[in-house]
Amino acid sequence: MVARFASLVATLVLVAPPIVQAEDPTLQAQSVISDQIRALMQDDAEKAYSYASPDIRMMYPDKNAFLTMVQKNYEAVYHAGNYAFGRSKLIGGGEMVFQEVMITGPDGKDWTAIYEMRLMDDGSYKVNGVRMMKNSTSTGI
């Protein structure tokens, strides 16, 4: 009886169709943020710029202008020490994700960055803006 039950379970597991699961918008957005932070830390302007939304690209039409803006206004992100993801908030079905990121800047000071991530037509997320606050505790979005 036990052998027959085990055989039935094994058969169901082997022939059951795989469960298709869409990627989590929050995890996708966090992956893009991490990739952009790593690119900035390596001074890879081209790669960092590739994660910028079309709206950001209109304001900064080339990678060098973009990198200069980041260096000037987002030093904590540009030379991030440690960083960790905090809370996130989905708008719509994930068309927009607000992601909190706690960052230690190069001077050792803690910052909270709120990333606005936009879902593109191709299914990828792009950075559409970052708001920085001198703050080391999560206050929500």
N, C-alpha and C positions, 0 to 999 in steps of 0.2 A: 504494500500500500504506500509506504513512504517512498519507495523507489519509483513507483508510478507517478506520484505527485511531483517528485524532483524532476522526472523526465518531462512532465507536462510544463513545469515552470521553465526548464531549460529550453524547450521548444518555443514557448511564447516569447522568451527573451531573444532568441535567435531570429525569429521570423517577424517580430513586431516592427512596424515601420519606425524609423528614427524620429524622435521628437524634434521638430524644427523650432528653434527659439530665436527670436529677434534679439539683436544685441541691445544691451541696456544703454539708453541715451546718456546716462550719467557716466558710465564707464567709458563710453566712446569719447565724451567731452574731456574727461580726465586724462585719457591717453593723449589727446591732441595737446592739452595744456602741458603735460610732462614732456612731450616731444619738442614743443616750442621752447620751453625753459631750457632743456638740454642744448638745443641749437644755439640759443642766446649765450649760454655759458661757454660754448665753444666758438663764439664769434662767427657762427655760420649764418650770415645775413640771408643768404638765399633760402636756406631751409626754414629759418624762423619766419621769413616773409611768406613762405608758401602756406602757412597756417592762418594768415590774415584773411578776413572776409573781404568780399568785393567792396564794401563800403569803406573799409580801412585802406584798401589798395587805391581807391579814388582819392583819398586824402594824402596818401604817400605813394606816388606813382612808381617808385622803384625801391629796390631792397636797401640801398644806401640811405635814402631819406627815411625809410622806416627804421633802420637800425639807429640812426642818429636820434630820432624821436625817442626810441626806447632807452638809449643811453642817457638822454637828458632828463626824461620824465619818470622812468621806471627802473632806477638803479637797483632796487631790491630784487626785481625780477631778472634784470640783465645779469647780475652777479649773485644770484641766489645762493645762499648757503644751504640750509636744510629747508624743506617745504613739506607740507602735509595737507591733504584735502580735508575740508570741513563739510559743512552742510551743502546741499544742493537743492535747487528748486526747478521743476520742469514747468514750462508754460506750454499750453496746448498739449498735444500728444508727444511733446519733445521737440517741437519746432524751435524752441529756445531753451537753453539750460543756463541757469545762473549757478556758478560754482565758486564756493568760498575756498581760498587757498591761504594757509598760514605760511608765511615766508620769513626766514631770517636773512636779513640783508648782509652785505659784505662788512658793514660796520658793527654787526652783532645785534642790531636793533630788530625787533619783531614787527611785522606788518601783516595786515589782512588784505588780500586782494580778492575782489569779486569779479570774476570773469563772466562776460556775457558771450555765450556760445550760440551760434546760429546754425541750423540745419540747412545744408545746401541741397540743391536738386539732385545731386549725385549720391546723396545719403551720408556725406561726410559732414563733420562739424568744423567750423572756422571760428576763430576769435574775432568778435565784433566790438570788443572794448574791454578795458580793465579799469576798475576803480580801486585806488590804493588808500588804505587807512592805517595810520600808526596805531596799531592795536594788536595785542597778542591773545585776546580771548574771543571766542566765537560769540557773536551777538545775533546771529541769524541773518537771513536775507530779507 
